Amino acid sequence: MTLQQQTRRHFFQDCGVGVGKIALASLLAESFASGSESATPFAPKPPHFAAKAKRVIYLFMAGAPSQLETFDYKPKLAELEGRPLPPSVIKGQRYAFIQPDAAVLGPRFGFQKHGECGAEISEVMPHLAEVVDDLAIVRSVRTDLFNHSPAQLFVNTGSGVPGRPSMGSWLSYGLGSEADDLPSFVVLKSGGSLSGGAAMWSAGFLPSVHQGVNFRSQGAPILHASNPEGYDQPAQRQSLDLIRQLNQQHFAEVGDPEITTRINAYEMAFRMQTRAPELMDLSQEDDETLELYGVKPNDSGAAFANNCLLARRLAERGVRFIQVYHAGWDHHSDVEGGVRRQCEQTDRACAALIRDLKQRGMLQDTLVVWGGEFGRTPMVEASAALGRSMGRDHHPQAFTMWFAGGGIRPGITHGATDELGFHVVENPVHVHDVQATILHCLGLDHERLSFRFRGLNFRLTGVEEHHPIRAILA
């Protein structure tokens, strides 16, 4: 290269010092030059104010559980079964598959009051009924969307359109992680496919290092993370050191932050090769704990139970946000049979998670959240053409969620729907209020947690005014 062809960048790169190398050393000095991890994107960060919770376990019931068969008992529907709702109730409403004047369908299960708080719980949730004094049940949640994919995205990312950061990514970005050898945001799945797909745990426009990492509940926790035969750990370490050196040089030239993401991803994968198999080995748990959850290793029917126990183990190891998805709650036909089957798979493990965290002293700083993307209609769905009968359609106007643990008042019921379970009539709670509540419990002001992208300041809860659910906060 002649002197005339040489640019300033080439000069500084080749002169032996290099401002690019100086910048890189400044940015990554602790994490890479000295071997410390304190400057990684996962380094713990202070919250905006004192936090009650350190981590979140979100039990997302994909498909939308019927609140009328679980937590919101409406005996009036039994009286009106077979008749249409009054026009004044259904005026202007839209539904995915039924007409607004469809006949009423009464509750399919009995309800009883439980605990000192006296909350009414369906007979198909006997285990949760035993821990109801630890729960805050919110019966007045509403959403803006009534189809599964956008509604699932809305709950998880604050937007019905793919491309926005998920809640776990926001928390990873805002607070970092207390885990050195595991991701800050882990995803566990069971029950089938998810309408919202991987966009529900995407980092969106945040640095991609904050994206959720999908762990499998059986077999290898992460595919393609094991070394091939004949390739030992020292050889891998040498390879990674060389790759890191090349990536650092590339970063010094172009300054792309995704290169540091790549470096961190390689290092995290290396650490997880040792840590993840130990994490996933449920045989380390005693027989009493396995029985509590209903865990059955290598049994796909117990996948949700396995994931709830894994969620507790992840929480113990400092993972910030654990998203446990369980699909299969979309009961357009046979809502009675569908809800019964889902509760048989989930009720015991949900209650076990509360009990287990509590007896280990972890519930006080672990926020547990349960809920779906919307509710189900008081009216029946029946379609000979689609082969459907005795089901319920999508209902965004009202549904139920519950919260427990860090930052939450136990043993209360908040909000109410009308006698038909159609509209919220007391203390309405928007999905963005739910998100603001979760951030608040971890010490974050939802209006201050933002990220500038394409000239705009984005936040999880959007631009309209929303608030944490003060009535359920401890």
C-alpha positions in Angstrom: 0.0 0.0 0.0 1.4 3.4 -1.0 1.4 6.4 1.3 -1.3 8.0 -0.8 -3.5 5.0 -0.6 -3.2 4.7 3.2 -6.2 6.1 5.1 -6.1 7.5 8.7 -7.8 4.3 9.9 -5.1 2.2 8.3 -2.4 4.4 9.7 -3.7 4.1 13.3 -4.3 0.4 12.9 -0.8 -0.3 11.7 1.3 2.2 13.6 1.5 -0.1 16.6 -0.8 1.9 19.0 -4.1 2.6 17.2 -7.0 4.7 18.5 -9.3 1.9 17.7 -7.4 -0.4 20.0 -7.4 2.3 22.7 -11.2 2.7 22.4 -11.6 -1.1 22.6 -9.4 -1.3 25.6 -11.4 1.4 27.3 -14.8 -0.3 26.5 -13.8 -3.8 27.3 -10.9 -3.4 29.7 -12.4 -5.1 32.7 -14.2 -7.9 30.8 -11.6 -8.9 28.3 -8.2 -7.2 29.0 -8.1 -8.2 32.7 -10.4 -11.2 32.6 -13.1 -9.8 34.8 -16.8 -10.0 33.8 -17.9 -6.8 35.5 -18.1 -4.8 32.3 -20.3 -7.3 30.4 -23.8 -6.3 29.3 -25.1 -8.5 32.1 -23.3 -6.7 34.9 -25.8 -5.9 37.7 -27.2 -2.4 37.6 -28.9 -0.4 40.3 -32.7 -0.1 40.1 -34.4 3.3 40.1 -35.6 2.7 43.7 -35.5 0.0 46.3 -36.8 -3.2 44.8 -39.0 -5.8 46.6 -38.2 -8.5 44.0 -34.9 -9.6 42.4 -36.3 -11.9 39.7 -39.5 -12.9 37.9 -41.0 -16.3 37.0 -43.8 -15.6 34.5 -46.1 -18.6 33.9 -47.7 -17.7 30.6 -50.8 -19.7 29.8 -50.8 -19.4 26.0 -54.2 -19.7 24.3 -56.1 -17.8 26.9 -57.6 -19.7 29.9 -61.3 -19.2 30.5 -61.6 -17.0 33.6 -65.2 -18.3 34.0 -64.0 -21.8 34.6 -61.0 -20.9 36.8 -61.2 -17.7 38.9 -64.2 -15.6 38.1 -67.4 -17.4 39.1 -70.6 -16.1 37.5 -73.7 -18.0 38.7 -75.9 -15.6 36.7 -74.7 -17.3 33.5 -76.2 -20.6 34.7 -79.6 -18.9 35.0 -79.3 -17.4 31.5 -77.8 -20.5 29.7 -79.2 -20.9 26.2 -80.4 -17.3 25.9 -78.6 -14.4 24.2 -77.1 -11.6 26.3 -79.0 -8.3 26.3 -78.2 -6.1 23.3 -77.0 -3.3 25.6 -74.2 -5.6 26.8 -72.9 -6.8 23.5 -73.4 -3.6 21.4 -70.5 -2.8 19.2 -68.4 -5.9 20.2 -66.3 -7.9 17.7 -65.3 -11.5 18.0 -63.1 -13.9 16.2 -65.5 -16.7 15.5 -69.0 -16.1 16.9 -71.8 -13.6 16.6 -72.4 -11.2 19.5 -75.9 -12.6 19.9 -74.7 -16.2 20.6 -76.4 -18.0 23.5 -75.0 -17.8 27.0 -72.9 -20.7 28.4 -73.0 -21.2 32.1 -69.9 -22.1 34.2 -68.8 -25.7 33.7 -67.4 -26.2 37.2 -68.3 -25.5 40.8 -66.5 -22.9 42.9 -65.8 -22.7 46.6 -64.2 -20.1 48.9 -60.8 -21.0 50.2 -58.2 -19.7 52.7 -58.5 -16.9 55.1 -59.0 -14.5 52.2 -62.1 -16.4 51.1 -61.2 -16.2 47.4 -63.5 -18.3 45.1 -61.5 -20.9 43.1 -62.7 -23.5 40.6 -62.9 -27.1 41.7 -60.4 -28.0 39.0 -57.7 -26.1 40.8 -57.5 -27.8 44.2 -53.8 -27.3 44.7 -53.8 -23.5 44.0 -56.8 -23.3 46.3 -54.5 -24.4 49.1 -52.0 -21.5 48.5 -54.6 -18.9 47.7 -53.6 -16.8 50.8 -50.3 -16.2 49.0 -51.9 -14.9 45.8 -53.2 -11.6 44.6 -55.9 -12.4 42.1 -56.7 -9.6 39.6 -60.1 -10.2 37.9 -60.2 -7.0 35.9 -57.4 -7.3 33.3 -58.2 -6.1 29.8 -56.3 -5.9 26.5 -56.5 -4.1 23.2 -56.3 -7.2 20.9 -58.5 -10.2 20.4 -56.4 -12.6 18.2 -53.8 -14.9 19.6 -50.5 -13.9 17.9 -50.8 -10.1 18.4 -52.3 -10.4 21.8 -49.5 -12.7 23.0 -47.0 -10.3 21.6 -48.8 -7.4 23.3 -48.5 -9.0 26.7 -44.9 -10.1 26.3 -43.5 -7.0 24.4 -46.0 -4.2 24.8 -46.8 -4.2 21.1 -49.0 -6.4 18.9 -46.4 -6.1 16.1 -43.2 -8.2 16.0 -39.9 -6.3 16.5 -40.2 -4.8 20.0 -38.1 -5.9 22.9 -39.7 -8.5 25.2 -40.2 -7.9 28.9 -37.4 -10.2 29.9 -35.1 -8.3 27.5 -36.1 -5.0 29.1 -35.3 -6.3 32.5 -31.9 -7.8 31.3 -31.1 -4.4 29.8 -32.2 -2.4 32.8 -30.9 -4.5 35.6 -28.4 -6.9 34.2 -28.0 -10.3 35.8 -26.8 -12.0 39.0 -25.8 -15.1 37.2 -22.3 -15.4 35.8 -22.7 -18.6 33.9 -26.3 -18.5 32.8 -28.2 -16.1 30.6 -30.2 -13.3 32.3 -33.3 -14.3 30.5 -34.3 -18.0 30.0 -37.4 -19.4 28.2 -39.0 -22.8 28.9 -41.8 -24.2 26.8 -44.4 -26.9 27.0 -47.9 -27.8 25.7 -47.4 -27.2 22.0 -46.7 -24.3 19.6 -47.1 -20.6 20.5 -48.9 -18.2 18.2 -46.6 -15.3 19.0 -43.5 -17.4 18.3 -39.9 -16.4 19.1 -40.8 -12.7 18.8 -42.2 -13.0 22.3 -38.7 -13.4 23.7 -36.8 -11.3 21.2 -34.6 -8.4 22.2 -36.1 -6.3 19.4 -34.0 -3.1 18.9 -32.2 -3.6 22.2 -28.7 -5.2 21.9 -29.3 -8.8 20.9 -27.3 -10.1 23.9 -30.5 -9.5 26.0 -32.6 -11.9 23.9 -34.2 -14.8 25.8 -32.4 -18.1 25.6 -34.7 -21.1 24.9 -33.8 -24.1 27.2 -35.3 -27.5 26.5 -36.8 -29.4 29.5 -35.6 -32.8 28.3 -32.3 -34.0 26.8 -29.6 -31.5 26.0 -30.8 -28.1 27.4 -29.3 -26.3 24.5 -28.8 -27.9 21.1 -25.3 -28.0 19.5 -23.6 -26.8 22.7 -21.7 -30.0 23.4 -18.2 -30.6 22.0 -17.7 -33.2 19.3 -15.8 -36.3 20.2 -12.0 -35.7 20.3 -12.4 -31.9 20.9 -11.6 -31.3 24.6 -12.1 -28.2 26.7 -8.5 -26.9 26.6 -8.7 -27.0 22.8 -12.0 -25.2 22.8 -10.6 -22.5 25.1 -7.7 -21.9 22.8 -10.1 -21.6 19.8 -12.3 -19.2 21.7 -9.3 -17.0 22.7 -8.3 -16.7 19.1 -11.8 -16.0 17.9 -12.1 -13.3 20.6 -8.9 -11.7 19.5 -10.1 -11.5 15.9 -13.5 -10.2 17.0 -11.8 -7.5 19.1 -9.7 -6.5 16.2 -12.8 -6.3 14.0 -14.6 -4.2 16.7 -11.7 -1.8 16.8 -12.1 -1.3 13.0 -15.8 -0.9 12.7 -17.2 -0.2 16.2 -20.3 -2.4 15.7 -21.7 -3.2 19.2 -23.1 -6.5 17.9 -19.5 -7.7 17.8 -19.3 -7.4 21.6 -22.6 -9.3 21.7 -20.9 -12.1 19.7 -17.9 -12.2 22.0 -20.2 -12.4 25.0 -22.3 -15.1 23.4 -19.2 -17.3 22.8 -18.1 -16.9 26.4 -21.5 -17.5 27.8 -21.9 -20.7 25.7 -18.6 -21.9 26.9 -19.6 -21.4 30.6 -23.0 -23.0 30.0 -21.5 -26.2 28.6 -20.5 -27.0 32.2 -23.3 -25.3 34.1 -26.4 -26.2 32.1 -26.2 -30.0 32.4 -25.9 -29.7 36.2 -28.8 -27.3 36.2 -31.1 -29.6 34.2 -30.2 -32.7 36.3 -33.4 -32.9 38.3 -32.2 -36.1 40.0 -30.3 -33.8 42.4 -33.7 -32.9 43.9 -35.0 -35.0 46.8 -38.0 -37.3 46.3 -40.2 -35.0 48.4 -39.6 -32.1 46.0 -40.1 -34.2 42.9 -43.4 -35.5 44.3 -44.5 -31.9 45.3 -44.2 -30.8 41.7 -45.3 -34.0 40.1 -42.1 -34.2 38.1 -41.6 -37.3 35.9 -38.2 -37.2 34.1 -38.5 -38.0 30.4 -42.3 -37.8 30.5 -43.6 -35.2 28.0 -46.9 -35.1 29.9 -45.1 -33.7 32.9 -43.1 -31.1 30.9 -44.8 -28.1 32.6 -44.1 -29.6 36.1 -40.4 -30.1 35.0 -40.2 -26.6 33.8 -41.6 -25.1 37.0 -39.0 -27.0 39.0 -36.3 -25.8 36.5 -37.6 -22.3 37.0 -37.0 -22.5 40.7 -33.5 -23.8 40.0 -32.8 -21.0 37.5 -34.0 -18.5 40.1 -31.6 -19.9 42.7 -28.8 -19.4 40.2 -29.4 -15.7 39.7 -31.4 -15.7 36.4 -33.3 -12.4 36.2 -36.4 -13.4 34.1 -37.7 -16.9 33.6 -40.5 -17.2 31.1 -42.4 -20.5 31.4 -44.8 -20.9 28.4 -47.5 -23.5 28.5 -49.7 -23.7 25.4 -53.0 -25.4 24.8 -55.6 -23.2 26.5 -57.4 -22.2 23.3 -60.8 -23.9 23.9 -63.2 -23.0 21.1 -64.8 -26.4 21.6 -65.4 -28.4 24.8 -64.2 -25.7 27.2 -65.1 -28.0 30.1 -62.8 -30.9 28.9 -60.1 -28.6 27.8 -59.8 -26.6 31.0 -59.9 -29.8 33.0 -57.1 -31.3 31.1 -54.9 -28.1 31.3 -55.5 -27.8 35.0 -54.5 -31.5 35.5 -51.2 -30.5 33.8 -50.6 -27.2 35.5 -52.4 -26.7 38.8 -50.2 -28.9 41.0 -46.9 -27.5 39.7 -48.1 -23.9 40.0 -49.0 -24.4 43.6 -45.8 -26.4 44.2 -43.7 -23.5 42.9 -45.3 -21.1 45.4 -44.8 -23.6 48.3 -41.2 -24.4 47.2 -40.1 -20.8 46.9 -41.8 -20.0 50.2 -40.1 -22.8 52.2 -36.7 -21.8 50.8 -37.2 -18.2 51.7 -37.2 -17.2 48.0 -40.8 -16.1 47.5 -40.2 -12.8 49.3 -37.9 -11.6 46.5 -39.2 -13.7 43.6 -42.2 -12.3 41.7 -44.5 -15.1 40.2 -47.0 -14.1 37.6 -49.7 -16.3 36.0 -52.0 -15.4 33.1 -52.8 -15.6 29.4 -53.3 -13.1 26.5 -57.0 -12.5 27.0 -60.2 -14.1 28.4 -63.1 -16.1 27.0 -66.6 -15.1 26.2 -69.7 -15.7 28.4 -71.4 -16.9 25.2 -71.0 -20.3 23.7 -69.1 -21.1 20.5 -70.7 -23.7 18.3 -70.1 -24.3 14.7 -71.0 -27.5 12.8 -68.8 -26.3 9.9 -65.7 -26.1 12.1 -66.7 -29.1 14.3 -67.0 -26.9 17.4 -69.5 -27.1 20.3 -69.6 -26.0 23.9 -66.6 -23.8 23.6 -65.8 -20.1 24.3 -64.5 -17.5 21.9 -61.8 -14.8 22.5 -62.7 -12.1 25.0 -60.4 -9.1 25.4 -62.7 -7.1 27.6 -62.0 -9.0 30.8 -59.8 -11.8 32.1 -58.0 -12.9 35.3 -54.3 -13.0 36.3 -52.7 -13.7 39.6 -49.4 -12.5 41.2 -47.4 -13.8 44.2 -44.2 -13.1 45.9 -41.8 -10.1 45.9 -43.6 -6.8 46.1 -47.1 -8.3 46.1 -49.8 -8.1 48.9 -50.9 -11.7 49.5 -54.4 -13.0 50.0 -56.3 -10.3 48.1 -58.7 -10.1 45.2 -58.6 -6.9 43.1 -61.1 -5.7 40.5 -64.4 -7.2 39.4 -66.5 -7.9 36.3 -70.3 -7.5 35.9 -72.6 -10.4 36.8 -72.2 -11.8 33.3 -68.4 -11.7 33.4 -68.5 -9.5 30.3 -67.3 -6.0 31.2 -64.9 -4.8 34.0 -67.0 -2.8 36.5 -64.4 -2.2 39.2 -60.7 -1.3 39.1 -59.9 -1.9 35.4 -56.3 -3.0 34.8 -54.7 -2.7 31.3 -52.0 -5.0 30.1 -49.6 -2.1 30.2 -50.5 -1.6 33.9 -49.5 -5.3 34.5 -46.2 -4.6 32.8 -45.7 -1.4 34.9 -46.4 -3.5 38.0 -43.8 -6.1 37.2 -41.2 -3.4 36.6 -42.1 -1.6 39.8 -41.6 -4.8 41.9 -38.1 -5.0 40.5 -37.4 -1.3 41.4 -37.9 0.1 37.9 -40.0 3.1 36.9 -41.7 2.1 33.7 -41.7 5.7 32.4 -37.9 6.0 33.0 -36.8 2.7 31.5 -36.5 3.6 27.9 -34.3 3.1 24.8 -33.7 5.5 22.0 -34.2 3.9 18.6 -34.6 5.7 15.2 -35.0 9.1 16.9 -37.7 8.0 19.4 -37.6 7.0 23.0 -39.3 3.6 23.4 -40.5 1.9 26.5 -42.3 -1.3 27.3 -45.5 0.3 28.4 -46.0 2.6 25.4 -46.6 6.4 25.4 -50.1 6.6 27.0 -50.5 7.0 30.8 -50.4 3.7 32.7 -49.6 2.9 36.3 -48.6 0.0 38.5 -51.5 -1.7 40.3 -51.0 0.0 43.6 -53.7 -1.9 45.4 -51.8 -5.2 45.1 -48.4 -3.8 46.0 -47.0 -4.6 49.4 
